Amino acid sequence: MIHYISLRVIAHSTEDLSRVRAALDLFLRNAMGMPDDAVTDEFVDVTDIEGHYGNSSVMLSSQITRRSDSVRLARFIRENMSQDDVDTLRSEMPDRLDDDQLFHMRFDKQSAFLGKMVLSSSSDSITVKVKIATYPKDRLQAGRIVEELFG
């Protein structure tokens, strides 16, 4: 099923870090069944990074490894996407699933801050990678699992 889900977002120097963090927390709190005011600090790695032009940014990342949390997050994402986004995911599934059986999605940061799941094609988004586990490794079976989760 799901081996893990990794989340990553970059807060640029022009952005309010607390708002970007709140957008990431939407995913984390719903993955773990936490209340809206729960603190997620222990689940987030914070890394200071430098942009291409020397500007400072902060990368926030987390990995959901418990199966129940991963399934809960996948359901939350699926249940809170618009039908148009579900249709987009469905049509792009083969391209979003790589050879390592990672299913790639991006979500709009501003929408997540407002509590909404909106797919994005921008590189300035919340990146979600769902590692699908099949034994032995089988891309076709992984595709069926992705379809079941998000289709």
C-alpha positions in Angstrom: 0.0 0.0 0.0 1.7 3.2 1.1 5.3 3.0 2.4 5.5 6.7 3.4 4.5 10.2 2.3 7.0 13.0 2.2 6.0 16.6 2.3 8.2 19.6 1.5 7.6 23.3 1.1 9.9 26.3 0.8 9.2 29.6 2.6 10.9 32.3 0.6 12.2 35.4 2.4 9.3 37.4 1.0 6.7 35.1 2.6 5.5 34.9 6.2 7.0 31.7 7.6 4.1 31.2 10.0 1.6 31.2 7.1 3.7 28.7 5.1 4.0 26.5 8.2 0.2 26.7 8.7 -0.2 25.4 5.2 2.1 22.5 5.9 0.3 21.8 9.2 -3.0 21.3 7.3 -1.4 18.1 5.9 0.3 17.0 9.1 -2.6 17.5 11.5 -5.0 15.7 9.2 -2.5 12.9 8.7 -2.2 12.3 12.4 -5.7 13.1 13.4 -4.6 16.1 15.5 -6.8 19.1 16.5 -6.3 22.3 14.5 -4.3 23.9 17.4 -1.9 21.0 17.9 1.8 21.7 17.7 3.6 19.8 15.0 7.2 20.9 15.7 8.5 17.4 16.4 7.4 16.2 13.0 8.9 19.1 10.9 12.5 19.5 9.8 13.5 23.1 9.3 16.5 23.9 7.1 17.9 27.3 6.2 18.7 27.3 2.5 20.0 29.8 0.0 18.2 30.6 -3.2 19.8 30.8 -6.7 20.3 34.5 -6.3 21.7 34.3 -2.8 18.3 35.0 -1.1 17.7 33.2 2.2 14.8 30.8 2.4 13.6 28.1 4.8 12.7 24.6 3.7 10.1 22.7 5.8 9.9 19.0 5.4 8.3 16.0 7.0 7.8 12.4 6.4 4.7 10.4 7.4 5.8 6.8 8.0 3.0 5.2 10.0 0.7 3.4 7.7 -2.5 4.6 9.4 -1.3 8.2 9.2 -0.4 7.8 5.5 -3.8 6.3 4.7 -5.5 9.0 6.7 -3.6 11.8 4.8 -4.3 10.2 1.4 -8.0 10.0 2.2 -8.0 13.6 3.5 -6.4 14.8 0.3 -8.7 12.9 -2.0 -11.9 13.9 -0.1 -10.9 17.6 -0.1 -10.0 18.0 -3.8 -12.3 19.4 -6.4 -13.7 17.0 -9.0 -11.6 18.9 -11.6 -8.4 18.2 -9.6 -9.4 14.5 -9.2 -10.0 14.3 -13.0 -6.6 16.0 -13.6 -4.9 13.5 -11.3 -6.6 10.6 -12.9 -5.6 11.7 -16.4 -2.0 12.4 -15.3 -1.5 9.3 -13.1 1.0 7.5 -15.4 3.2 10.6 -15.6 3.0 11.3 -11.9 4.1 7.8 -10.9 7.9 7.4 -11.4 10.0 4.3 -11.7 10.7 4.3 -8.0 7.0 4.1 -7.4 6.8 7.6 -6.0 3.5 9.4 -6.9 4.1 13.1 -7.2 1.6 15.9 -6.4 1.9 19.6 -5.8 -0.6 21.7 -3.9 -1.0 25.5 -3.8 0.4 27.0 -0.6 -2.1 29.8 -0.3 -5.1 27.5 -0.8 -3.6 25.1 1.9 -3.3 28.0 4.2 -7.0 28.6 3.7 -7.7 24.9 4.4 -8.3 23.8 0.8 -6.6 21.2 -1.4 -5.9 22.6 -4.8 -3.5 21.0 -7.2 -0.7 23.3 -8.5 1.8 23.0 -11.4 4.0 25.7 -9.8 7.3 24.8 -8.4 6.5 27.2 -5.5 4.0 24.8 -3.8 3.7 22.1 -1.2 5.3 19.0 -2.7 3.8 15.7 -1.7 5.4 12.4 -2.7 3.6 9.2 -1.9 5.9 6.1 -1.9 3.8 3.1 -3.0 5.0 -0.3 -1.7 4.6 -3.4 -3.8 6.5 -6.6 -3.3 8.0 -7.4 -5.7 8.3 -4.0 -7.2 5.5 -3.7 -9.8 4.6 -0.4 -11.5 1.3 -1.7 -12.8 0.2 -2.7 -9.3 1.5 0.6 -7.9 -0.7 2.3 -10.5 -3.7 0.4 -9.3 -3.0 1.4 -5.7 -2.7 5.1 -6.7 -6.0 4.8 -8.6 -7.7 3.3 -5.6 -6.3 6.1 -3.3 -6.8 9.2 -5.5 -8.9 8.2 -8.5 
